[in-house]
Amino acid sequence: MPLAKAKNDLINHVRHDVEVAALSNYFIFTDEAGVYQKDPSDAHIRSHPFYIRSIVKMTIDDYRQYQIEMQRINGEYEIPFDQEIKWSY
C-alpha cells in the first residue's frame, strides 16, 4: 500500500511541523504608515489617503541570521551599527 504509506508519512510530517511551530519562539515586528482614524471623514481620506499596518514574524534563528547579514552589509557599506537604515520615496 504505497499510497497509504505516503498519506501517513505526510500526516506525520505536518503533525511534526505543527508541534515544532507550537514550541518555537518568534519575534514579531510591527510598523505603521499613514494616519489612522476609526471612522475617517471624506476630508480625512483626501488629506491622508492611506493607512497601512504590517507585521513581520520570524523565528529567533531567522532573526539571528538577519542580524548577521545586516552587520555584514553595514560593514561593507561602512554604515555605523547604531544607525538605522530607512526607506523613503
Secondary structure, DSSP 8 states (H G I E B T S, - for coil): -HHHHHHHHHHHHHHHHHHHHHH--EEEEEEEEE---SS--HHHHHHS--EEEEEEEEEHHHHHHHHHHHHHHHHHTT--TT-------
